[in-house]
Amino acid sequence: PLEEHQKGKIAQKDLDFHYTLQIGKERKLKLMEQLEKDTKWLEERNICDYSLLVGIHFLSDSSPVPSLQTYKHDISSFKSDFGGMMSTDETKMYFLGVIDVLTEYNFVKKSERMV
């Protein structure tokens, strides 16, 4: 999976995404809790067809990141690292967001599944 990404494969669908985000237990628990809240909010409003967009920025010695300590203050743990989340090994930056939230789950959408 990482090798495919480095070969230029830019976007992957959910069934093709075989990569574990290295964010540690505490952040994983917070992330899963937040995703649960977000999807429940969308469900309560009959919104469907949303996706989780995951961006991975691979850091290298040629593109170092400034010291994170100067930016870690009263910011959400999901955005404390320059708007993203630093991997536990500090070699990748993850950017996540729920997207495509404009489709209401109504009779027309339900009927698509019946055809």
N, C-alpha and C positions, 0 to 999 in steps of 0.2 A: 503493500500500500504506500509506504513512504517513497519507495523507489519509483512507483508509477507517478506520484506527484512530482517528483524531481525530474521526470522525463517530459514534463510539460502538460500532463493531464490536469486541467484546471478545476473543473467542476465535477462533482460526483453526486449521484442520487443516494438516498438513504441505504438501499440494499448494497451499494458498491462501496460504502464508507466503512472501512475496517481499520479504524485508528482509535487508539485509546488516548483521551486527553489526560495529560499528566498534570493534574491540578491538586493532588493530595486529598485526603479523606474529608477534612473540614470544608474545603471549598466545594468538593463534590456534593456533600450533604446540602450546603447552602444553595448550590445551583439546582439540584433536583427539587428542593423545596420551592424555589422560585419558579421553575418551569411548571410545577404542579399548580401553583397559584395562577400563573399566566394562562395555562390551558383551561383551567376551571373558569376563569373570567371569560375567555373566548367562548367556551361551551354555554355558559349562562346567557350569552348574547346570540346564540345560534350561529356562530361564525365557524366556518370549516375551511379546509384546504390551506391551513397555515403550515409553515415549515420552519425548522430551526436552521438558520444559516450559520455555518461554522467557517471562520477564516483562520488560517494558520500562517503566521509570518515566521519564517525560519531565520533565526539570528546567526550572524557569523562575526568573525573577528573584524571583517572589513566594514561591518555596519553595526558597531556597538551601540548599546542603549545607555543613555545617561543613568546615573545612579538613581535607583528606584526610591531610596530612602527620602529624597527631597520631594517626591510627589505623593507619598503615602500619608495622607492626612484626611480626615473626615470625608472620605469618598467611599462609595459602595465597593465592596470587595470584588465586584464584577468589573469595575472600571478603574481600579486603583493603579493599574499598571498601564498608563498611557491610553486609557479607554478600553483596555482588554485585560487579560489575565496571563501572567507569566507562568510558564511551565515550571514544575518543581525543579527541573535540572537547569533552568534559565537559558535554554537554547531555542525556545519557541515562545511566541506570543499568540494567544488565542483571542479571537473576537467572535462573539456570539450574539445572535438576535433572532427574534421571532418575526417572520416576514410573511407576505401574501395573506393578509388577514381581511380581504375585502369581499369574500364570498359568504353570503348568508346561507345557512342550511335550512331550506324551505321546501315546499312541494316540488318545485322545478328541480332542485338539486337531488331530492330523494328519488324522483322519477328517473334520473339518469342511471341509477343503479338497477332499475327494473327492466330496462331495455336490453 
